[in-house]
Structures are given as C-alpha cells and as structure tokens.
C-alpha cells in the first residue's frame, strides 16, 4: 500500500502551513499524519530529525522523502513515481 507519512509537531510553523496541503492531498492519496511529540518511536524508526518531513512508503518500505515545506505538486510527484 502506497502512502505519505507526514511527520509534524504542533509547535512547528512550517508544519502548520503544510497541514492544509496534506489535508487537500488526503482526498487523492493516503496520508498518515504523525505527531513526533506523541509518537517518538515512529519518528525514531524513520530517522526524523526535522519537521515537517513527508516520507513516501510503498509496502512498508521507504521510497523517498521530502524535508521542509514543499509545493503540493512535489508531494504528488513523489507519490506517483511508482
């Protein structure tokens, strides 16, 4: 199953800007939102050092990631690469 795993934090300004983009994308692709403060084990599993970070996974395997705030199309392109 392909999905975008969106690592965020409530105190992160760019994360708040990315939130509406991820919400909009969730109508087209599977988006899983992960609060790094509430889920430190999952953040550690993926080696998250900065938020926001969006990790594209397929079959539970990381395929690609984007760190920081990017345009909506960049996430769609990443999702559609496979």
N, CA, C and O atoms as a GROMACS GRO file, in nm:
protein
  328
    1UNK      N    1   0.083  -0.118   0.000
    1UNK     CA    2   0.000   0.000   0.000
    1UNK      C    3   0.088   0.125   0.000
    1UNK      O    4   0.177   0.140   0.084
    2UNK      N    5   0.063   0.213  -0.093
    2UNK     CA    6   0.137   0.338  -0.102
    2UNK      C    7   0.075   0.441  -0.008
    2UNK      O    8  -0.047   0.451   0.002
    3UNK      N    9   0.161   0.516   0.061
    3UNK     CA   10   0.110   0.622   0.147
    3UNK      C   11   0.217   0.728   0.170
    3UNK      O   12   0.337   0.702   0.157
    4UNK      N   13   0.170   0.846   0.206
    4UNK     CA   14   0.259   0.953   0.251
    4UNK      C   15   0.248   0.960   0.402
    4UNK      O   16   0.138   0.976   0.455
    5UNK      N   17   0.360   0.947   0.471
    5UNK     CA   18   0.363   0.957   0.617
    5UNK      C   19   0.414   1.098   0.649
    5UNK      O   20   0.529   1.131   0.618
    6UNK      N   21   0.329   1.177   0.709
    6UNK     CA   22   0.353   1.320   0.732
    6UNK      C   23   0.390   1.341   0.879
    6UNK      O   24   0.304   1.334   0.967
    7UNK      N   25   0.518   1.367   0.904
    7UNK     CA   26   0.567   1.390   1.040
    7UNK      C   27   0.558   1.539   1.071
    7UNK      O   28   0.610   1.622   0.997
    8UNK      N   29   0.493   1.571   1.182
    8UNK     CA   30   0.463   1.709   1.216
    8UNK      C   31   0.473   1.730   1.367
    8UNK      O   32   0.490   1.635   1.443
    9UNK      N   33   0.461   1.856   1.409
    9UNK     CA   34   0.457   1.891   1.551
    9UNK      C   35   0.373   2.018   1.565
    9UNK      O   36   0.377   2.105   1.478
   10UNK      N   37   0.296   2.029   1.674
   10UNK     CA   38   0.208   2.144   1.690
   10UNK      C   39   0.284   2.277   1.705
   10UNK      O   40   0.229   2.382   1.673
   11UNK      N   41   0.406   2.273   1.751
   11UNK     CA   42   0.486   2.394   1.772
   11UNK      C   43   0.562   2.439   1.647
   11UNK      O   44   0.633   2.539   1.652
   12UNK      N   45   0.548   2.367   1.538
   12UNK     CA   46   0.625   2.391   1.416
   12UNK      C   47   0.546   2.479   1.318
   12UNK      O   48   0.439   2.439   1.271
   13UNK      N   49   0.599   2.598   1.288
   13UNK     CA   50   0.533   2.690   1.196
   13UNK      C   51   0.515   2.634   1.055
   13UNK      O   52   0.403   2.634   1.004
   14UNK      N   53   0.623   2.584   0.992
   14UNK     CA   54   0.607   2.526   0.858
   14UNK      C   55   0.509   2.407   0.856
   14UNK      O   56   0.443   2.383   0.756
   15UNK      N   57   0.502   2.334   0.968
   15UNK     CA   58   0.407   2.221   0.976
   15UNK      C   59   0.264   2.272   0.966
   15UNK      O   60   0.180   2.211   0.901
   16UNK      N   61   0.237   2.385   1.031
   16UNK     CA   62   0.102   2.443   1.026
   16UNK      C   63   0.069   2.489   0.884
   16UNK      O   64  -0.047   2.484   0.843
   17UNK      N   65   0.169   2.533   0.809
   17UNK     CA   66   0.147   2.572   0.669
   17UNK      C   67   0.125   2.449   0.581
   17UNK      O   68   0.046   2.454   0.487
   18UNK      N   69   0.194   2.341   0.612
   18UNK     CA   70   0.183   2.219   0.533
   18UNK      C   71   0.054   2.143   0.562
   18UNK      O   72   0.006   2.068   0.477
   19UNK      N   73  -0.003   2.161   0.680
   19UNK     CA   74  -0.125   2.091   0.719
   19UNK      C   75  -0.237   2.097   0.617
   19UNK      O   76  -0.290   1.992   0.579
   20UNK      N   77  -0.275   2.217   0.569
   20UNK     CA   78  -0.383   2.224   0.470
   20UNK      C   79  -0.347   2.156   0.337
   20UNK      O   80  -0.435   2.102   0.270
   21UNK      N   81  -0.219   2.157   0.300
   21UNK     CA   82  -0.176   2.089   0.178
   21UNK      C   83  -0.196   1.938   0.194
   21UNK      O   84  -0.247   1.871   0.104
   22UNK      N   85  -0.154   1.884   0.309
   22UNK     CA   86  -0.169   1.740   0.334
   22UNK      C   87  -0.316   1.702   0.343
   22UNK      O   88  -0.356   1.595   0.296
   23UNK      N   89  -0.397   1.789   0.403
   23UNK     CA   90  -0.540   1.760   0.412
   23UNK      C   91  -0.602   1.756   0.273
   23UNK      O   92  -0.684   1.669   0.244
   24UNK      N   93  -0.562   1.848   0.188
   24UNK     CA   94  -0.611   1.850   0.050
   24UNK      C   95  -0.566   1.724  -0.026
   24UNK      O   96  -0.645   1.664  -0.099
   25UNK      N   97  -0.441   1.685  -0.006
   25UNK     CA   98  -0.389   1.565  -0.073
   25UNK      C   99  -0.460   1.438  -0.026
   25UNK      O  100  -0.472   1.342  -0.102
   26UNK      N  101  -0.508   1.438   0.098
   26UNK     CA  102  -0.569   1.317   0.153
   26UNK      C  103  -0.696   1.277   0.079
   26UNK      O  104  -0.744   1.165   0.095
   27UNK      N  105  -0.751   1.367  -0.003
   27UNK     CA  106  -0.866   1.330  -0.084
   27UNK      C  107  -0.823   1.254  -0.211
   27UNK      O  108  -0.906   1.195  -0.279
   28UNK      N  109  -0.691   1.257  -0.241
   28UNK     CA  110  -0.640   1.193  -0.362
   28UNK      C  111  -0.549   1.073  -0.332
   28UNK      O  112  -0.545   0.977  -0.409
   29UNK      N  113  -0.477   1.080  -0.220
   29UNK     CA  114  -0.381   0.975  -0.184
   29UNK      C  115  -0.396   0.944  -0.035
   29UNK      O  116  -0.462   1.018   0.038
   30UNK      N  117  -0.334   0.836   0.009
   30UNK     CA  118  -0.338   0.801   0.151
   30UNK      C  119  -0.231   0.881   0.224
   30UNK      O  120  -0.113   0.875   0.190
   31UNK      N  121  -0.275   0.957   0.326
   31UNK     CA  122  -0.184   1.038   0.406
   31UNK      C  123  -0.201   0.996   0.552
   31UNK      O  124  -0.312   0.994   0.604
   32UNK      N  125  -0.089   0.963   0.616
   32UNK     CA  126  -0.090   0.929   0.758
   32UNK      C  127  -0.015   1.039   0.832
   32UNK      O  128   0.104   1.061   0.808
   33UNK      N  129  -0.084   1.108   0.920
   33UNK     CA  130  -0.024   1.219   0.997
   33UNK      C  131   0.033   1.163   1.127
   33UNK      O  132  -0.034   1.090   1.199
   34UNK      N  133   0.159   1.199   1.156
   34UNK     CA  134   0.226   1.151   1.276
   34UNK      C  135   0.282   1.271   1.353
   34UNK      O  136   0.367   1.344   1.303
   35UNK      N  137   0.233   1.291   1.474
   35UNK     CA  138   0.285   1.395   1.564
   35UNK      C  139   0.411   1.337   1.629
   35UNK      O  140   0.404   1.237   1.701
   36UNK      N  141   0.526   1.401   1.604
   36UNK     CA  142   0.653   1.346   1.654
   36UNK      C  143   0.661   1.350   1.807
   36UNK      O  144   0.732   1.269   1.867
   37UNK      N  145   0.590   1.444   1.870
   37UNK     CA  146   0.590   1.450   2.016
   37UNK      C  147   0.509   1.337   2.077
   37UNK      O  148   0.546   1.284   2.182
   38UNK      N  149   0.400   1.298   2.012
   38UNK     CA  150   0.314   1.191   2.061
   38UNK      C  151   0.363   1.053   2.019
   38UNK      O  152   0.330   0.953   2.083
   39UNK      N  153   0.442   1.046   1.910
   39UNK     CA  154   0.488   0.918   1.856
   39UNK      C  155   0.639   0.919   1.833
   39UNK      O  156   0.685   0.902   1.720
   40UNK      N  157   0.717   0.938   1.940
   40UNK     CA  158   0.863   0.946   1.921
   40UNK      C  159   0.924   0.817   1.867
   40UNK      O  160   1.025   0.821   1.798
   41UNK      N  161   0.864   0.703   1.898
   41UNK     CA  162   0.920   0.576   1.850
   41UNK      C  163   0.910   0.565   1.698
   41UNK      O  164   1.004   0.520   1.633
   42UNK      N  165   0.797   0.607   1.642
   42UNK     CA  166   0.780   0.602   1.497
   42UNK      C  167   0.872   0.704   1.430
   42UNK      O  168   0.931   0.677   1.325
   43UNK      N  169   0.885   0.821   1.491
   43UNK     CA  170   0.976   0.923   1.437
   43UNK      C  171   1.120   0.870   1.438
   43UNK      O  172   1.196   0.893   1.344
   44UNK      N  173   1.157   0.801   1.544
   44UNK     CA  174   1.292   0.744   1.553
   44UNK      C  175   1.310   0.633   1.450
   44UNK      O  176   1.416   0.623   1.388
   45UNK      N  177   1.207   0.550   1.431
   45UNK     CA  178   1.215   0.442   1.333
   45UNK      C  179   1.250   0.496   1.194
   45UNK      O  180   1.327   0.435   1.120
   46UNK      N  181   1.191   0.611   1.159
   46UNK     CA  182   1.215   0.670   1.028
   46UNK      C  183   1.332   0.769   1.028
   46UNK      O  184   1.362   0.828   0.924
   47UNK      N  185   1.397   0.787   1.142
   47UNK     CA  186   1.512   0.876   1.148
   47UNK      C  187   1.476   1.022   1.123
   47UNK      O  188   1.551   1.094   1.058
   48UNK      N  189   1.362   1.064   1.176
   48UNK     CA  190   1.316   1.201   1.156
   48UNK      C  191   1.399   1.295   1.243
   48UNK      O  192   1.401   1.281   1.365
   49UNK      N  193   1.465   1.391   1.180
   49UNK     CA  194   1.547   1.489   1.251
   49UNK      C  195   1.487   1.629   1.243
   49UNK      O  196   1.514   1.713   1.328
   50UNK      N  197   1.406   1.652   1.139
   50UNK     CA  198   1.343   1.783   1.118
   50UNK      C  199   1.197   1.764   1.082
   50UNK      O  200   1.159   1.664   1.020
   51UNK      N  201   1.115   1.859   1.123
   51UNK     CA  202   0.975   1.859   1.083
   51UNK      C  203   0.946   1.991   1.013
   51UNK      O  204   1.004   2.094   1.049
   52UNK      N  205   0.860   1.990   0.915
   52UNK     CA  206   0.787   1.874   0.865
   52UNK      C  207   0.873   1.787   0.774
   52UNK      O  208   0.960   1.836   0.701
   53UNK      N  209   0.847   1.658   0.780
   53UNK     CA  210   0.907   1.563   0.688
   53UNK      C  211   0.795   1.474   0.636
   53UNK      O  212   0.713   1.425   0.714
   54UNK      N  213   0.793   1.452   0.506
   54UNK     CA  214   0.695   1.364   0.444
   54UNK      C  215   0.771   1.248   0.381
   54UNK      O  216   0.858   1.268   0.296
   55UNK      N  217   0.737   1.126   0.425
   55UNK     CA  218   0.803   1.005   0.376
   55UNK      C  219   0.703   0.928   0.290
   55UNK      O  220   0.591   0.900   0.333
   56UNK      N  221   0.745   0.895   0.169
   56UNK     CA  222   0.663   0.813   0.080
   56UNK      C  223   0.702   0.668   0.102
   56UNK      O  224   0.819   0.631   0.087
   57UNK      N  225   0.604   0.585   0.139
   57UNK     CA  226   0.630   0.443   0.159
   57UNK      C  227   0.542   0.361   0.066
   57UNK      O  228   0.431   0.401   0.030
   58UNK      N  229   0.593   0.248   0.028
   58UNK     CA  230   0.518   0.152  -0.052
   58UNK      C  231   0.546   0.014   0.004
   58UNK      O  232   0.661  -0.030   0.007
   59UNK      N  233   0.443  -0.054   0.048
   59UNK     CA  234   0.461  -0.186   0.107
   59UNK      C  235   0.543  -0.181   0.235
   59UNK      O  236   0.612  -0.277   0.268
   60UNK      N  237   0.536  -0.069   0.308
   60UNK     CA  238   0.608  -0.055   0.433
   60UNK      C  239   0.754  -0.017   0.416
   60UNK      O  240   0.827  -0.006   0.515
   61UNK      N  241   0.798   0.004   0.292
   61UNK     CA  242   0.938   0.038   0.264
   61UNK      C  243   0.946   0.184   0.221
   61UNK      O  244   0.868   0.230   0.137
   62UNK      N  245   1.041   0.258   0.279
   62UNK     CA  246   1.059   0.397   0.240
   62UNK      C  247   1.114   0.404   0.099
   62UNK      O  248   1.213   0.340   0.066
   63UNK      N  249   1.047   0.485   0.016
   63UNK     CA  250   1.088   0.505  -0.123
   63UNK      C  251   1.156   0.641  -0.140
   63UNK      O  252   1.258   0.653  -0.207
   64UNK      N  253   1.098   0.743  -0.077
   64UNK     CA  254   1.151   0.879  -0.090
   64UNK      C  255   1.104   0.962   0.028
   64UNK      O  256   1.013   0.922   0.101
   65UNK      N  257   1.167   1.079   0.045
   65UNK     CA  258   1.122   1.171   0.149
   65UNK      C  259   1.150   1.314   0.108
   65UNK      O  260   1.240   1.342   0.029
   66UNK      N  261   1.072   1.404   0.162
   66UNK     CA  262   1.090   1.547   0.143
   66UNK      C  263   1.090   1.611   0.281
   66UNK      O  264   1.000   1.587   0.362
   67UNK      N  265   1.190   1.692   0.307
   67UNK     CA  266   1.203   1.761   0.435
   67UNK      C  267   1.170   1.908   0.412
   67UNK      O  268   1.214   1.968   0.314
   68UNK      N  269   1.094   1.966   0.504
   68UNK     CA  270   1.057   2.106   0.492
   68UNK      C  271   0.928   2.124   0.415
   68UNK      O  272   0.862   2.027   0.377
   69UNK      N  273   0.894   2.249   0.393
   69UNK     CA  274   0.770   2.283   0.323
   69UNK      C  275   0.794   2.283   0.172
   69UNK      O  276   0.883   2.353   0.123
   70UNK      N  277   0.716   2.205   0.101
   70UNK     CA  278   0.727   2.196  -0.045
   70UNK      C  279   0.590   2.220  -0.107
   70UNK      O  280   0.489   2.212  -0.037
   71UNK      N  281   0.585   2.252  -0.236
   71UNK     CA  282   0.455   2.269  -0.303
   71UNK      C  283   0.378   2.137  -0.310
   71UNK      O  284   0.438   2.029  -0.310
   72UNK      N  285   0.247   2.147  -0.317
   72UNK     CA  286   0.160   2.029  -0.324
   72UNK      C  287   0.203   1.935  -0.437
   72UNK      O  288   0.205   1.813  -0.419
   73UNK      N  289   0.237   1.991  -0.552
   73UNK     CA  290   0.273   1.908  -0.667
   73UNK      C  291   0.397   1.823  -0.639
   73UNK      O  292   0.407   1.712  -0.691
   74UNK      N  293   0.489   1.872  -0.558
   74UNK     CA  294   0.609   1.795  -0.526
   74UNK      C  295   0.573   1.666  -0.452
   74UNK      O  296   0.635   1.562  -0.475
   75UNK      N  297   0.472   1.672  -0.366
   75UNK     CA  298   0.429   1.552  -0.293
   75UNK      C  299   0.353   1.457  -0.386
   75UNK      O  300   0.368   1.335  -0.377
   76UNK      N  301   0.271   1.514  -0.475
   76UNK     CA  302   0.201   1.429  -0.573
   76UNK      C  303   0.300   1.359  -0.665
   76UNK      O  304   0.284   1.240  -0.694
   77UNK      N  305   0.400   1.432  -0.710
   77UNK     CA  306   0.503   1.372  -0.797
   77UNK      C  307   0.574   1.260  -0.724
   77UNK      O  308   0.599   1.154  -0.782
   78UNK      N  309   0.608   1.282  -0.598
   78UNK     CA  310   0.677   1.180  -0.520
   78UNK      C  311   0.588   1.056  -0.507
   78UNK      O  312   0.635   0.944  -0.522
   79UNK      N  313   0.460   1.077  -0.479
   79UNK     CA  314   0.365   0.966  -0.462
   79UNK      C  315   0.347   0.888  -0.592
   79UNK      O  316   0.336   0.765  -0.591
   80UNK      N  317   0.344   0.959  -0.703
   80UNK     CA  318   0.316   0.896  -0.833
   80UNK      C  319   0.441   0.839  -0.901
   80UNK      O  320   0.431   0.788  -1.012
   81UNK      N  321   0.556   0.848  -0.838
   81UNK     CA  322   0.678   0.800  -0.902
   81UNK      C  323   0.680   0.648  -0.914
   81UNK      O  324   0.758   0.594  -0.992
   82UNK      N  325   0.597   0.578  -0.839
   82UNK     CA  326   0.591   0.433  -0.850
   82UNK      C  327   0.451   0.386  -0.872
   82UNK      O  328   0.427   0.266  -0.884
   0.00000   0.00000   0.00000
